[in-house]
């Protein structure tokens, strides 16, 4: 139980930090969601909260950040590409 609280507490500290970026937050959500120390139920709760919180900007920031960390699942990569296509279609000349 203490290990689970440490994982979640550390994650929240990173996300609330003044020096965190969207890419850091996305990486942190992924770390918590797939952490082996968390119970299945807690991972599910983290996943639900993550789905409510994450925006295309978080996903794009994670891609652009290019730091070591968790790889983006393919569904998030697809969301990022869909958003890029949407933005591109709205640019003048397209």
C-alpha positions in Angstrom: 0.0 0.0 0.0 2.8 2.4 0.9 4.6 1.7 -2.4 1.3 2.6 -4.3 1.0 5.8 -2.4 4.6 6.7 -3.1 4.0 6.2 -6.9 0.9 8.3 -7.0 2.3 11.0 -4.7 5.5 11.3 -6.7 3.4 11.5 -9.9 1.2 14.2 -8.5 4.3 16.2 -7.3 5.7 16.1 -10.8 2.4 17.2 -12.4 1.9 20.1 -10.0 5.5 21.4 -10.3 6.0 24.8 -11.7 8.8 23.4 -13.9 6.7 20.6 -15.4 5.7 20.7 -19.1 2.7 19.0 -20.8 5.0 16.3 -22.1 6.3 15.6 -18.6 2.7 15.3 -17.4 1.8 12.9 -20.2 4.9 10.8 -19.5 3.9 10.8 -15.8 0.3 9.7 -16.6 1.7 6.8 -18.6 4.1 5.9 -15.8 1.3 5.6 -13.3 -1.1 3.9 -15.6 1.4 1.1 -16.4 3.3 0.9 -13.1 3.7 -2.7 -11.9 3.5 -1.6 -8.2 -0.1 -0.4 -8.6 -3.1 -2.7 -8.2 -5.3 -3.4 -11.2 -8.1 -1.3 -9.6 -5.8 1.7 -9.0 -4.5 1.4 -12.6 -8.1 1.5 -13.8 -8.8 4.6 -11.8 -5.7 6.3 -13.0 -6.7 5.4 -16.6 -10.2 6.9 -16.1 -8.7 10.1 -14.7 -6.1 10.2 -17.4 -8.8 9.9 -20.1 -10.6 12.9 -18.6 -7.5 15.0 -18.3 -5.3 14.3 -21.4 -5.8 16.6 -24.4 -4.2 16.4 -27.8 -1.7 19.0 -26.6 -0.4 16.7 -23.9 0.1 13.9 -26.5 1.8 16.2 -29.0 4.0 17.6 -26.3 5.1 14.1 -25.3 6.0 13.4 -29.0 7.9 16.6 -29.4 9.6 16.4 -26.0 11.5 13.3 -27.2 12.7 12.4 -23.7 13.3 9.0 -22.3 10.2 7.5 -20.7 7.1 5.5 -21.6 6.2 5.0 -25.2 2.9 6.4 -26.3 0.3 3.7 -26.9 -0.8 3.6 -30.6 -4.3 5.0 -29.8 -2.7 8.1 -28.4 -0.5 8.4 -31.5 -3.6 8.1 -33.6 -5.3 10.9 -31.6 -2.2 13.1 -32.1 -2.2 12.5 -35.9 -5.9 13.2 -36.1 -5.4 16.5 -34.3 -2.5 17.4 -36.6 -4.7 16.7 -39.6 -7.5 18.9 -38.2 -5.1 21.8 -37.5 -3.5 21.4 -41.0 -6.9 21.5 -42.7 -7.7 24.8 -40.9 -4.5 26.5 -42.1 -4.8 29.0 -44.9 -3.9 27.5 -48.3 -5.2 24.0 -47.5 
